[in-house]
């Protein structure tokens, strides 16, 4: 009997961080990957206004606490 194939999808950074306590090194890596060079907005209203102009969505970043754009329109 053939074995079922395992999913090859890698866990997202957010999923991995929920599994264990973050070390300073992991937090730095996470911030770099999630925030990196993305535009950060301190106010949700400002981010939402601009996102609406460009047809984008927004999300609150769990790393920096600011707001970033996403291509998904509903989160």
PDB file of N, H, CA, C and O in Angstrom:
ATOM      1  N   UNK A   1       0.838  -1.172   0.000  1.00  0.00           N
ATOM      2  CA  UNK A   1       0.000   0.000   0.000  1.00  0.00           C
ATOM      3  C   UNK A   1       0.887   1.241   0.000  1.00  0.00           C
ATOM      4  O   UNK A   1       1.853   1.312   0.760  1.00  0.00           O
ATOM      5  N   UNK A   2       0.573   2.195  -0.827  1.00  0.00           N
ATOM      6  H   UNK A   2      -0.211   2.137  -1.445  1.00  0.00           H
ATOM      7  CA  UNK A   2       1.381   3.413  -0.954  1.00  0.00           C
ATOM      8  C   UNK A   2       1.137   4.331   0.241  1.00  0.00           C
ATOM      9  O   UNK A   2       0.030   4.421   0.772  1.00  0.00           O
ATOM     10  N   UNK A   3       2.215   5.010   0.643  1.00  0.00           N
ATOM     11  H   UNK A   3       3.114   4.937   0.211  1.00  0.00           H
ATOM     12  CA  UNK A   3       2.109   5.967   1.749  1.00  0.00           C
ATOM     13  C   UNK A   3       1.498   7.266   1.224  1.00  0.00           C
ATOM     14  O   UNK A   3       1.781   7.680   0.099  1.00  0.00           O
ATOM     15  N   UNK A   4       0.664   7.903   2.039  1.00  0.00           N
ATOM     16  H   UNK A   4       0.434   7.567   2.952  1.00  0.00           H
ATOM     17  CA  UNK A   4       0.140   9.203   1.610  1.00  0.00           C
ATOM     18  C   UNK A   4       1.262  10.226   1.547  1.00  0.00           C
ATOM     19  O   UNK A   4       2.166  10.221   2.382  1.00  0.00           O
ATOM     20  N   UNK A   5       1.200  11.091   0.567  1.00  0.00           N
ATOM     21  H   UNK A   5       0.465  11.096  -0.112  1.00  0.00           H
ATOM     22  CA  UNK A   5       2.245  12.101   0.428  1.00  0.00           C
ATOM     23  C   UNK A   5       2.062  13.179   1.483  1.00  0.00           C
ATOM     24  O   UNK A   5       0.945  13.584   1.803  1.00  0.00           O
ATOM     25  N   UNK A   6       3.181  13.627   2.008  1.00  0.00           N
ATOM     26  H   UNK A   6       4.089  13.299   1.748  1.00  0.00           H
ATOM     27  CA  UNK A   6       3.158  14.705   2.986  1.00  0.00           C
ATOM     28  C   UNK A   6       3.136  16.036   2.246  1.00  0.00           C
ATOM     29  O   UNK A   6       3.678  16.172   1.150  1.00  0.00           O
ATOM     30  N   UNK A   7       2.511  16.983   2.860  1.00  0.00           N
ATOM     31  H   UNK A   7       2.070  16.873   3.751  1.00  0.00           H
ATOM     32  CA  UNK A   7       2.447  18.311   2.268  1.00  0.00           C
ATOM     33  C   UNK A   7       3.844  18.915   2.234  1.00  0.00           C
ATOM     34  O   UNK A   7       4.592  18.829   3.208  1.00  0.00           O
ATOM     35  N   UNK A   8       4.184  19.518   1.123  1.00  0.00           N
ATOM     36  H   UNK A   8       3.576  19.589   0.332  1.00  0.00           H
ATOM     37  CA  UNK A   8       5.504  20.136   0.994  1.00  0.00           C
ATOM     38  C   UNK A   8       5.456  21.622   1.327  1.00  0.00           C
ATOM     39  O   UNK A   8       6.468  22.317   1.242  1.00  0.00           O
ATOM     40  N   UNK A   9       4.266  22.107   1.711  1.00  0.00           N
ATOM     41  H   UNK A   9       3.444  21.542   1.780  1.00  0.00           H
ATOM     42  CA  UNK A   9       4.134  23.517   2.059  1.00  0.00           C
ATOM     43  C   UNK A   9       4.918  23.793   3.339  1.00  0.00           C
ATOM     44  O   UNK A   9       4.772  23.107   4.351  1.00  0.00           O
ATOM     45  N   UNK A  10       5.746  24.814   3.254  1.00  0.00           N
ATOM     46  H   UNK A  10       5.865  25.371   2.432  1.00  0.00           H
ATOM     47  CA  UNK A  10       6.526  25.208   4.427  1.00  0.00           C
ATOM     48  C   UNK A  10       5.667  26.095   5.309  1.00  0.00           C
ATOM     49  O   UNK A  10       4.827  26.849   4.818  1.00  0.00           O
ATOM     50  N   UNK A  11       5.879  26.000   6.596  1.00  0.00           N
ATOM     51  H   UNK A  11       6.561  25.386   6.995  1.00  0.00           H
ATOM     52  CA  UNK A  11       5.145  26.838   7.525  1.00  0.00           C
ATOM     53  C   UNK A  11       5.582  28.281   7.360  1.00  0.00           C
ATOM     54  O   UNK A  11       6.760  28.573   7.154  1.00  0.00           O
ATOM     55  N   UNK A  12       4.620  29.170   7.454  1.00  0.00           N
ATOM     56  H   UNK A  12       3.663  28.934   7.621  1.00  0.00           H
ATOM     57  CA  UNK A  12       4.940  30.584   7.360  1.00  0.00           C
ATOM     58  C   UNK A  12       5.694  31.012   8.611  1.00  0.00           C
ATOM     59  O   UNK A  12       5.696  30.308   9.622  1.00  0.00           O
ATOM     60  N   UNK A  13       6.327  32.165   8.532  1.00  0.00           N
ATOM     61  H   UNK A  13       6.325  32.737   7.711  1.00  0.00           H
ATOM     62  CA  UNK A  13       7.058  32.692   9.669  1.00  0.00           C
ATOM     63  C   UNK A  13       6.111  32.897  10.852  1.00  0.00           C
ATOM     64  O   UNK A  13       6.481  32.634  11.997  1.00  0.00           O
ATOM     65  N   UNK A  14       4.914  33.357  10.584  1.00  0.00           N
ATOM     66  H   UNK A  14       4.613  33.570   9.655  1.00  0.00           H
ATOM     67  CA  UNK A  14       3.940  33.580  11.656  1.00  0.00           C
ATOM     68  C   UNK A  14       3.563  32.264  12.336  1.00  0.00           C
ATOM     69  O   UNK A  14       3.440  32.211  13.560  1.00  0.00           O
ATOM     70  N   UNK A  15       3.382  31.209  11.552  1.00  0.00           N
ATOM     71  H   UNK A  15       3.482  31.251  10.558  1.00  0.00           H
ATOM     72  CA  UNK A  15       3.049  29.903  12.128  1.00  0.00           C
ATOM     73  C   UNK A  15       4.185  29.375  12.992  1.00  0.00           C
ATOM     74  O   UNK A  15       3.952  28.806  14.059  1.00  0.00           O
ATOM     75  N   UNK A  16       5.414  29.564  12.528  1.00  0.00           N
ATOM     76  H   UNK A  16       5.604  30.026  11.661  1.00  0.00           H
ATOM     77  CA  UNK A  16       6.557  29.094  13.304  1.00  0.00           C
ATOM     78  C   UNK A  16       6.714  29.854  14.614  1.00  0.00           C
ATOM     79  O   UNK A  16       7.101  29.271  15.627  1.00  0.00           O
ATOM     80  N   UNK A  17       6.417  31.145  14.603  1.00  0.00           N
ATOM     81  H   UNK A  17       6.103  31.619  13.780  1.00  0.00           H
ATOM     82  CA  UNK A  17       6.594  31.933  15.825  1.00  0.00           C
ATOM     83  C   UNK A  17       5.541  31.600  16.866  1.00  0.00           C
ATOM     84  O   UNK A  17       5.781  31.786  18.059  1.00  0.00           O
ATOM     85  N   UNK A  18       4.382  31.114  16.446  1.00  0.00           N
ATOM     86  H   UNK A  18       4.187  30.963  15.477  1.00  0.00           H
ATOM     87  CA  UNK A  18       3.345  30.749  17.393  1.00  0.00           C
ATOM     88  C   UNK A  18       3.703  29.478  18.157  1.00  0.00           C
ATOM     89  O   UNK A  18       3.144  29.222  19.223  1.00  0.00           O
ATOM     90  N   UNK A  19       4.613  28.693  17.635  1.00  0.00           N
ATOM     91  H   UNK A  19       5.067  28.901  16.769  1.00  0.00           H
ATOM     92  CA  UNK A  19       4.960  27.424  18.241  1.00  0.00           C
ATOM     93  C   UNK A  19       5.957  27.541  19.387  1.00  0.00           C
ATOM     94  O   UNK A  19       6.019  26.655  20.240  1.00  0.00           O
ATOM     95  N   UNK A  20       6.728  28.604  19.422  1.00  0.00           N
ATOM     96  H   UNK A  20       6.678  29.324  18.729  1.00  0.00           H
ATOM     97  CA  UNK A  20       7.753  28.705  20.455  1.00  0.00           C
ATOM     98  C   UNK A  20       8.044  30.156  20.794  1.00  0.00           C
ATOM     99  O   UNK A  20       7.678  31.072  20.057  1.00  0.00           O
ATOM    100  N   UNK A  21       8.694  30.339  21.896  1.00  0.00           N
ATOM    101  H   UNK A  21       8.991  29.594  22.494  1.00  0.00           H
ATOM    102  CA  UNK A  21       9.075  31.683  22.342  1.00  0.00           C
ATOM    103  C   UNK A  21      10.165  32.226  21.416  1.00  0.00           C
ATOM    104  O   UNK A  21      11.069  31.500  21.004  1.00  0.00           O
ATOM    105  N   UNK A  22      10.059  33.517  21.099  1.00  0.00           N
ATOM    106  H   UNK A  22       9.324  34.107  21.433  1.00  0.00           H
ATOM    107  CA  UNK A  22      11.033  34.136  20.199  1.00  0.00           C
ATOM    108  C   UNK A  22      12.288  34.553  20.950  1.00  0.00           C
ATOM    109  O   UNK A  22      12.221  35.164  22.017  1.00  0.00           O
ATOM    110  N   UNK A  23      13.421  34.214  20.379  1.00  0.00           N
ATOM    111  H   UNK A  23      13.476  33.718  19.513  1.00  0.00           H
ATOM    112  CA  UNK A  23      14.684  34.716  20.905  1.00  0.00           C
ATOM    113  C   UNK A  23      14.958  36.053  20.217  1.00  0.00           C
ATOM    114  O   UNK A  23      14.287  36.401  19.245  1.00  0.00           O
ATOM    115  N   UNK A  24      15.921  36.785  20.710  1.00  0.00           N
ATOM    116  H   UNK A  24      16.466  36.503  21.499  1.00  0.00           H
ATOM    117  CA  UNK A  24      16.261  38.072  20.095  1.00  0.00           C
ATOM    118  C   UNK A  24      16.677  37.880  18.640  1.00  0.00           C
ATOM    119  O   UNK A  24      16.315  38.680  17.777  1.00  0.00           O
ATOM    120  N   UNK A  25      17.431  36.830  18.370  1.00  0.00           N
ATOM    121  H   UNK A  25      17.726  36.180  19.070  1.00  0.00           H
ATOM    122  CA  UNK A  25      17.888  36.548  16.998  1.00  0.00           C
ATOM    123  C   UNK A  25      16.703  36.223  16.093  1.00  0.00           C
ATOM    124  O   UNK A  25      16.638  36.691  14.956  1.00  0.00           O
ATOM    125  N   UNK A  26      15.769  35.425  16.598  1.00  0.00           N
ATOM    126  H   UNK A  26      15.821  35.045  17.521  1.00  0.00           H
ATOM    127  CA  UNK A  26      14.590  35.071  15.803  1.00  0.00           C
ATOM    128  C   UNK A  26      13.726  36.301  15.544  1.00  0.00           C
ATOM    129  O   UNK A  26      13.175  36.450  14.453  1.00  0.00           O
ATOM    130  N   UNK A  27      13.603  37.185  16.535  1.00  0.00           N
ATOM    131  H   UNK A  27      14.051  37.064  17.421  1.00  0.00           H
ATOM    132  CA  UNK A  27      12.808  38.404  16.370  1.00  0.00           C
ATOM    133  C   UNK A  27      13.419  39.289  15.285  1.00  0.00           C
ATOM    134  O   UNK A  27      12.697  39.881  14.483  1.00  0.00           O
ATOM    135  N   UNK A  28      14.747  39.378  15.261  1.00  0.00           N
ATOM    136  H   UNK A  28      15.334  38.897  15.912  1.00  0.00           H
ATOM    137  CA  UNK A  28      15.435  40.169  14.248  1.00  0.00           C
ATOM    138  C   UNK A  28      15.196  39.585  12.858  1.00  0.00           C
ATOM    139  O   UNK A  28      14.923  40.320  11.909  1.00  0.00           O
ATOM    140  N   UNK A  29      15.300  38.258  12.742  1.00  0.00           N
ATOM    141  H   UNK A  29      15.522  37.661  13.513  1.00  0.00           H
ATOM    142  CA  UNK A  29      15.061  37.595  11.464  1.00  0.00           C
ATOM    143  C   UNK A  29      13.613  37.788  11.020  1.00  0.00           C
ATOM    144  O   UNK A  29      13.345  38.068   9.852  1.00  0.00           O
ATOM    145  N   UNK A  30      12.689  37.638  11.957  1.00  0.00           N
ATOM    146  H   UNK A  30      12.907  37.410  12.906  1.00  0.00           H
ATOM    147  CA  UNK A  30      11.283  37.811  11.655  1.00  0.00           C
ATOM    148  C   UNK A  30      10.989  39.231  11.189  1.00  0.00           C
ATOM    149  O   UNK A  30      10.275  39.431  10.207  1.00  0.00           O
ATOM    150  N   UNK A  31      11.534  40.204  11.887  1.00  0.00           N
ATOM    151  H   UNK A  31      12.115  40.041  12.685  1.00  0.00           H
ATOM    152  CA  UNK A  31      11.319  41.606  11.518  1.00  0.00           C
ATOM    153  C   UNK A  31      11.851  41.879  10.126  1.00  0.00           C
ATOM    154  O   UNK A  31      11.223  42.592   9.344  1.00  0.00           O
ATOM    155  N   UNK A  32      12.998  41.318   9.817  1.00  0.00           N
ATOM    156  H   UNK A  32      13.508  40.739  10.453  1.00  0.00           H
ATOM    157  CA  UNK A  32      13.598  41.520   8.503  1.00  0.00           C
ATOM    158  C   UNK A  32      12.724  40.911   7.401  1.00  0.00           C
ATOM    159  O   UNK A  32      12.515  41.532   6.359  1.00  0.00           O
ATOM    160  N   UNK A  33      12.217  39.704   7.633  1.00  0.00           N
ATOM    161  H   UNK A  33      12.387  39.200   8.480  1.00  0.00           H
ATOM    162  CA  UNK A  33      11.425  39.023   6.617  1.00  0.00           C
ATOM    163  C   UNK A  33      10.021  39.592   6.489  1.00  0.00           C
ATOM    164  O   UNK A  33       9.499  39.709   5.380  1.00  0.00           O
ATOM    165  N   UNK A  34       9.406  39.945   7.610  1.00  0.00           N
ATOM    166  H   UNK A  34       9.830  39.850   8.511  1.00  0.00           H
ATOM    167  CA  UNK A  34       8.028  40.427   7.564  1.00  0.00           C
ATOM    168  C   UNK A  34       7.933  41.915   7.259  1.00  0.00           C
ATOM    169  O   UNK A  34       7.036  42.349   6.536  1.00  0.00           O
ATOM    170  N   UNK A  35       8.854  42.694   7.806  1.00  0.00           N
ATOM    171  H   UNK A  35       9.583  42.342   8.394  1.00  0.00           H
ATOM    172  CA  UNK A  35       8.793  44.149   7.618  1.00  0.00           C
ATOM    173  C   UNK A  35       9.777  44.603   6.548  1.00  0.00           C
ATOM    174  O   UNK A  35       9.426  45.355   5.639  1.00  0.00           O
ATOM    175  N   UNK A  36      10.998  44.139   6.671  1.00  0.00           N
ATOM    176  H   UNK A  36      11.283  43.528   7.409  1.00  0.00           H
ATOM    177  CA  UNK A  36      12.030  44.452   5.700  1.00  0.00           C
ATOM    178  C   UNK A  36      12.009  45.879   5.209  1.00  0.00           C
ATOM    179  O   UNK A  36      12.200  46.822   5.976  1.00  0.00           O
ATOM    180  N   UNK A  37      11.777  46.022   3.934  1.00  0.00           N
ATOM    181  H   UNK A  37      11.622  45.255   3.311  1.00  0.00           H
ATOM    182  CA  UNK A  37      11.747  47.348   3.317  1.00  0.00           C
ATOM    183  C   UNK A  37      10.320  47.782   3.009  1.00  0.00           C
ATOM    184  O   UNK A  37      10.106  48.669   2.183  1.00  0.00           O
ATOM    185  N   UNK A  38       9.348  47.166   3.665  1.00  0.00           N
ATOM    186  H   UNK A  38       9.523  46.446   4.337  1.00  0.00           H
ATOM    187  CA  UNK A  38       7.952  47.525   3.428  1.00  0.00           C
ATOM    188  C   UNK A  38       7.643  48.884   4.032  1.00  0.00           C
ATOM    189  O   UNK A  38       8.245  49.291   5.026  1.00  0.00           O
ATOM    190  N   UNK A  39       6.714  49.565   3.427  1.00  0.00           N
ATOM    191  H   UNK A  39       6.225  49.234   2.620  1.00  0.00           H
ATOM    192  CA  UNK A  39       6.249  50.847   3.938  1.00  0.00           C
ATOM    193  C   UNK A  39       5.461  50.580   5.222  1.00  0.00           C
ATOM    194  O   UNK A  39       4.577  49.723   5.246  1.00  0.00           O
ATOM    195  N   UNK A  40       5.784  51.313   6.281  1.00  0.00           N
ATOM    196  H   UNK A  40       6.502  52.009   6.262  1.00  0.00           H
ATOM    197  CA  UNK A  40       5.098  51.147   7.562  1.00  0.00           C
ATOM    198  C   UNK A  40       4.258  52.381   7.845  1.00  0.00           C
ATOM    199  O   UNK A  40       4.723  53.514   7.723  1.00  0.00           O
ATOM    200  N   UNK A  41       3.009  52.135   8.228  1.00  0.00           N
ATOM    201  H   UNK A  41       2.631  51.215   8.327  1.00  0.00           H
ATOM    202  CA  UNK A  41       2.114  53.212   8.611  1.00  0.00           C
ATOM    203  C   UNK A  41       1.806  53.075  10.097  1.00  0.00           C
ATOM    204  O   UNK A  41       1.505  51.981  10.575  1.00  0.00           O
ATOM    205  N   UNK A  42       1.880  54.173  10.819  1.00  0.00           N
ATOM    206  H   UNK A  42       2.125  55.061  10.432  1.00  0.00           H
ATOM    207  CA  UNK A  42       1.594  54.146  12.241  1.00  0.00           C
ATOM    208  C   UNK A  42       0.104  54.180  12.542  1.00  0.00           C
ATOM    209  O   UNK A  42      -0.336  53.711  13.592  1.00  0.00           O
ATOM    210  N   UNK A  43      -0.674  54.738  11.615  1.00  0.00           N
ATOM    211  H   UNK A  43      -0.318  55.119  10.762  1.00  0.00           H
ATOM    212  CA  UNK A  43      -2.112  54.863  11.822  1.00  0.00           C
ATOM    213  C   UNK A  43      -2.884  54.027  10.802  1.00  0.00           C
ATOM    214  O   UNK A  43      -2.593  54.049   9.606  1.00  0.00           O
ATOM    215  N   UNK A  44      -3.859  53.301  11.299  1.00  0.00           N
ATOM    216  H   UNK A  44      -4.095  53.283  12.271  1.00  0.00           H
ATOM    217  CA  UNK A  44      -4.654  52.447  10.415  1.00  0.00           C
ATOM    218  C   UNK A  44      -5.384  53.269   9.354  1.00  0.00           C
ATOM    219  O   UNK A  44      -5.432  52.876   8.188  1.00  0.00           O
ATOM    220  N   UNK A  45      -5.947  54.396   9.752  1.00  0.00           N
ATOM    221  H   UNK A  45      -5.908  54.714  10.699  1.00  0.00           H
ATOM    222  CA  UNK A  45      -6.708  55.222   8.815  1.00  0.00           C
ATOM    223  C   UNK A  45      -5.888  55.694   7.637  1.00  0.00           C
ATOM    224  O   UNK A  45      -6.357  55.696   6.499  1.00  0.00           O
ATOM    225  N   UNK A  46      -4.654  56.095   7.916  1.00  0.00           N
ATOM    226  H   UNK A  46      -4.273  56.094   8.840  1.00  0.00           H
ATOM    227  CA  UNK A  46      -3.757  56.547   6.847  1.00  0.00           C
ATOM    228  C   UNK A  46      -3.456  55.403   5.878  1.00  0.00           C
ATOM    229  O   UNK A  46      -3.489  55.583   4.661  1.00  0.00           O
ATOM    230  N   UNK A  47      -3.159  54.220   6.436  1.00  0.00           N
ATOM    231  H   UNK A  47      -3.132  54.074   7.425  1.00  0.00           H
ATOM    232  CA  UNK A  47      -2.869  53.054   5.603  1.00  0.00           C
ATOM    233  C   UNK A  47      -4.096  52.664   4.776  1.00  0.00           C
ATOM    234  O   UNK A  47      -3.979  52.344   3.593  1.00  0.00           O
ATOM    235  N   UNK A  48      -5.271  52.693   5.406  1.00  0.00           N
ATOM    236  H   UNK A  48      -5.366  52.953   6.367  1.00  0.00           H
ATOM    237  CA  UNK A  48      -6.496  52.298   4.702  1.00  0.00           C
ATOM    238  C   UNK A  48      -6.831  53.259   3.571  1.00  0.00           C
ATOM    239  O   UNK A  48      -7.253  52.832   2.496  1.00  0.00           O
ATOM    240  N   UNK A  49      -6.648  54.548   3.805  1.00  0.00           N
ATOM    241  H   UNK A  49      -6.305  54.895   4.678  1.00  0.00           H
ATOM    242  CA  UNK A  49      -6.936  55.548   2.773  1.00  0.00           C
ATOM    243  C   UNK A  49      -6.084  55.306   1.527  1.00  0.00           C
ATOM    244  O   UNK A  49      -6.596  55.313   0.408  1.00  0.00           O
ATOM    245  N   UNK A  50      -4.786  55.091   1.727  1.00  0.00           N
ATOM    246  H   UNK A  50      -4.370  55.085   2.637  1.00  0.00           H
ATOM    247  CA  UNK A  50      -3.897  54.853   0.584  1.00  0.00           C
ATOM    248  C   UNK A  50      -4.145  53.491  -0.061  1.00  0.00           C
ATOM    249  O   UNK A  50      -4.076  53.358  -1.283  1.00  0.00           O
ATOM    250  N   UNK A  51      -4.431  52.490   0.754  1.00  0.00           N
ATOM    251  H   UNK A  51      -4.487  52.598   1.747  1.00  0.00           H
ATOM    252  CA  UNK A  51      -4.706  51.156   0.223  1.00  0.00           C
ATOM    253  C   UNK A  51      -5.939  51.182  -0.678  1.00  0.00           C
ATOM    254  O   UNK A  51      -5.972  50.528  -1.721  1.00  0.00           O
ATOM    255  N   UNK A  52      -6.943  51.940  -0.267  1.00  0.00           N
ATOM    256  H   UNK A  52      -6.915  52.471   0.580  1.00  0.00           H
ATOM    257  CA  UNK A  52      -8.161  52.046  -1.087  1.00  0.00           C
ATOM    258  C   UNK A  52      -7.863  52.680  -2.445  1.00  0.00           C
ATOM    259  O   UNK A  52      -8.444  52.281  -3.454  1.00  0.00           O
ATOM    260  N   UNK A  53      -6.972  53.654  -2.477  1.00  0.00           N
ATOM    261  H   UNK A  53      -6.500  53.979  -1.657  1.00  0.00           H
ATOM    262  CA  UNK A  53      -6.602  54.301  -3.733  1.00  0.00           C
ATOM    263  C   UNK A  53      -5.970  53.326  -4.716  1.00  0.00           C
ATOM    264  O   UNK A  53      -6.182  53.426  -5.925  1.00  0.00           O
ATOM    265  N   UNK A  54      -5.184  52.370  -4.186  1.00  0.00           N
ATOM    266  H   UNK A  54      -5.012  52.288  -3.204  1.00  0.00           H
ATOM    267  CA  UNK A  54      -4.446  51.440  -5.036  1.00  0.00           C
ATOM    268  C   UNK A  54      -5.091  50.058  -5.124  1.00  0.00           C
ATOM    269  O   UNK A  54      -4.544  49.164  -5.769  1.00  0.00           O
ATOM    270  N   UNK A  55      -6.236  49.872  -4.491  1.00  0.00           N
ATOM    271  H   UNK A  55      -6.681  50.598  -3.967  1.00  0.00           H
ATOM    272  CA  UNK A  55      -6.918  48.583  -4.551  1.00  0.00           C
ATOM    273  C   UNK A  55      -6.219  47.501  -3.764  1.00  0.00           C
ATOM    274  O   UNK A  55      -6.242  46.334  -4.156  1.00  0.00           O
ATOM    275  N   UNK A  56      -5.597  47.869  -2.659  1.00  0.00           N
ATOM    276  H   UNK A  56      -5.578  48.817  -2.341  1.00  0.00           H
ATOM    277  CA  UNK A  56      -4.875  46.919  -1.817  1.00  0.00           C
ATOM    278  C   UNK A  56      -5.577  46.756  -0.479  1.00  0.00           C
ATOM    279  O   UNK A  56      -6.493  47.509  -0.147  1.00  0.00           O
ATOM    280  N   UNK A  57      -5.144  45.781   0.270  1.00  0.00           N
ATOM    281  H   UNK A  57      -4.400  45.169   0.001  1.00  0.00           H
ATOM    282  CA  UNK A  57      -5.616  45.593   1.634  1.00  0.00           C
ATOM    283  C   UNK A  57      -4.514  46.002   2.597  1.00  0.00           C
ATOM    284  O   UNK A  57      -3.404  46.330   2.180  1.00  0.00           O
ATOM    285  N   UNK A  58      -4.825  45.980   3.879  1.00  0.00           N
ATOM    286  H   UNK A  58      -5.727  45.714   4.218  1.00  0.00           H
ATOM    287  CA  UNK A  58      -3.830  46.286   4.902  1.00  0.00           C
ATOM    288  C   UNK A  58      -3.880  45.228   5.990  1.00  0.00           C
ATOM    289  O   UNK A  58      -4.877  44.520   6.132  1.00  0.00           O
ATOM    290  N   UNK A  59      -2.818  45.122   6.748  1.00  0.00           N
ATOM    291  H   UNK A  59      -2.007  45.696   6.633  1.00  0.00           H
ATOM    292  CA  UNK A  59      -2.791  44.230   7.911  1.00  0.00           C
ATOM    293  C   UNK A  59      -1.896  44.847   8.974  1.00  0.00           C
ATOM    294  O   UNK A  59      -0.967  45.594   8.668  1.00  0.00           O
ATOM    295  N   UNK A  60      -2.191  44.522  10.227  1.00  0.00           N
ATOM    296  H   UNK A  60      -2.946  43.915  10.475  1.00  0.00           H
ATOM    297  CA  UNK A  60      -1.350  45.008  11.314  1.00  0.00           C
ATOM    298  C   UNK A  60      -0.224  44.005  11.523  1.00  0.00           C
ATOM    299  O   UNK A  60      -0.462  42.812  11.707  1.00  0.00           O
ATOM    300  N   UNK A  61       0.990  44.504  11.493  1.00  0.00           N
ATOM    301  H   UNK A  61       1.184  45.473  11.344  1.00  0.00           H
ATOM    302  CA  UNK A  61       2.179  43.663  11.600  1.00  0.00           C
ATOM    303  C   UNK A  61       2.369  43.201  13.048  1.00  0.00           C
ATOM    304  O   UNK A  61       2.365  44.021  13.966  1.00  0.00           O
ATOM    305  N   UNK A  62       2.534  41.900  13.253  1.00  0.00           N
ATOM    306  H   UNK A  62       2.537  41.234  12.507  1.00  0.00           H
ATOM    307  CA  UNK A  62       2.754  41.403  14.611  1.00  0.00           C
ATOM    308  C   UNK A  62       4.152  41.711  15.138  1.00  0.00           C
ATOM    309  O   UNK A  62       4.413  41.563  16.332  1.00  0.00           O
ATOM    310  N   UNK A  63       5.038  42.135  14.263  1.00  0.00           N
ATOM    311  H   UNK A  63       4.825  42.255  13.293  1.00  0.00           H
ATOM    312  CA  UNK A  63       6.412  42.426  14.680  1.00  0.00           C
ATOM    313  C   UNK A  63       6.562  43.878  15.103  1.00  0.00           C
ATOM    314  O   UNK A  63       7.005  44.163  16.216  1.00  0.00           O
ATOM    315  N   UNK A  64       6.198  44.790  14.223  1.00  0.00           N
ATOM    316  H   UNK A  64       5.839  44.559  13.319  1.00  0.00           H
ATOM    317  CA  UNK A  64       6.425  46.212  14.511  1.00  0.00           C
ATOM    318  C   UNK A  64       5.186  46.922  15.044  1.00  0.00           C
ATOM    319  O   UNK A  64       5.282  48.034  15.563  1.00  0.00           O
ATOM    320  N   UNK A  65       4.024  46.285  14.919  1.00  0.00           N
ATOM    321  H   UNK A  65       3.946  45.381  14.498  1.00  0.00           H
ATOM    322  CA  UNK A  65       2.788  46.894  15.394  1.00  0.00           C
ATOM    323  C   UNK A  65       2.198  47.926  14.445  1.00  0.00           C
ATOM    324  O   UNK A  65       1.110  48.448  14.688  1.00  0.00           O
ATOM    325  N   UNK A  66       2.912  48.220  13.367  1.00  0.00           N
ATOM    326  H   UNK A  66       3.795  47.796  13.170  1.00  0.00           H
ATOM    327  CA  UNK A  66       2.420  49.171  12.376  1.00  0.00           C
ATOM    328  C   UNK A  66       1.520  48.488  11.368  1.00  0.00           C
ATOM    329  O   UNK A  66       1.152  47.325  11.534  1.00  0.00           O
ATOM    330  N   UNK A  67       1.171  49.219  10.325  1.00  0.00           N
ATOM    331  H   UNK A  67       1.471  50.163  10.191  1.00  0.00           H
ATOM    332  CA  UNK A  67       0.290  48.705   9.280  1.00  0.00           C
ATOM    333  C   UNK A  67       1.052  48.634   7.965  1.00  0.00           C
ATOM    334  O   UNK A  67       1.792  49.554   7.617  1.00  0.00           O
ATOM    335  N   UNK A  68       0.868  47.529   7.230  1.00  0.00           N
ATOM    336  H   UNK A  68       0.267  46.781   7.512  1.00  0.00           H
ATOM    337  CA  UNK A  68       1.511  47.317   5.937  1.00  0.00           C
ATOM    338  C   UNK A  68       0.434  47.030   4.898  1.00  0.00           C
ATOM    339  O   UNK A  68      -0.688  46.659   5.243  1.00  0.00           O
ATOM    340  N   UNK A  69       0.781  47.203   3.622  1.00  0.00           N
ATOM    341  H   UNK A  69       1.693  47.504   3.341  1.00  0.00           H
ATOM    342  CA  UNK A  69      -0.094  46.846   2.517  1.00  0.00           C
ATOM    343  C   UNK A  69      -0.013  45.345   2.256  1.00  0.00           C
ATOM    344  O   UNK A  69       1.002  44.709   2.539  1.00  0.00           O
ATOM    345  N   UNK A  70      -1.082  44.793   1.720  1.00  0.00           N
ATOM    346  H   UNK A  70      -1.907  45.309   1.490  1.00  0.00           H
ATOM    347  CA  UNK A  70      -1.099  43.426   1.241  1.00  0.00           C
ATOM    348  C   UNK A  70      -1.872  43.391  -0.067  1.00  0.00           C
ATOM    349  O   UNK A  70      -2.736  44.237  -0.299  1.00  0.00           O
ATOM    350  N   UNK A  71      -1.576  42.436  -0.911  1.00  0.00           N
ATOM    351  H   UNK A  71      -0.874  41.749  -0.723  1.00  0.00           H
ATOM    352  CA  UNK A  71      -2.307  42.321  -2.178  1.00  0.00           C
ATOM    353  C   UNK A  71      -3.688  41.728  -1.950  1.00  0.00           C
ATOM    354  O   UNK A  71      -4.553  41.835  -2.819  1.00  0.00           O
ATOM    355  N   UNK A  72      -3.911  41.108  -0.804  1.00  0.00           N
ATOM    356  H   UNK A  72      -3.208  41.021  -0.098  1.00  0.00           H
ATOM    357  CA  UNK A  72      -5.219  40.542  -0.480  1.00  0.00           C
ATOM    358  C   UNK A  72      -6.136  41.684  -0.052  1.00  0.00           C
ATOM    359  O   UNK A  72      -5.761  42.510   0.780  1.00  0.00           O
ATOM    360  N   UNK A  73      -7.313  41.723  -0.613  1.00  0.00           N
ATOM    361  H   UNK A  73      -7.617  41.052  -1.289  1.00  0.00           H
ATOM    362  CA  UNK A  73      -8.220  42.821  -0.293  1.00  0.00           C
ATOM    363  C   UNK A  73      -9.040  42.568   0.960  1.00  0.00           C
ATOM    364  O   UNK A  73      -9.531  43.523   1.561  1.00  0.00           O
ATOM    365  N   UNK A  74      -9.206  41.325   1.375  1.00  0.00           N
ATOM    366  H   UNK A  74      -8.807  40.549   0.886  1.00  0.00           H
ATOM    367  CA  UNK A  74      -9.930  41.050   2.621  1.00  0.00           C
ATOM    368  C   UNK A  74      -9.151  40.046   3.444  1.00  0.00           C
ATOM    369  O   UNK A  74      -8.863  38.936   2.996  1.00  0.00           O
ATOM    370  N   UNK A  75      -8.815  40.457   4.657  1.00  0.00           N
ATOM    371  H   UNK A  75      -9.048  41.359   5.021  1.00  0.00           H
ATOM    372  CA  UNK A  75      -8.042  39.581   5.548  1.00  0.00           C
ATOM    373  C   UNK A  75      -8.862  39.278   6.786  1.00  0.00           C
ATOM    374  O   UNK A  75      -8.401  38.556   7.670  1.00  0.00           O
TER     375      UNK A  75
END
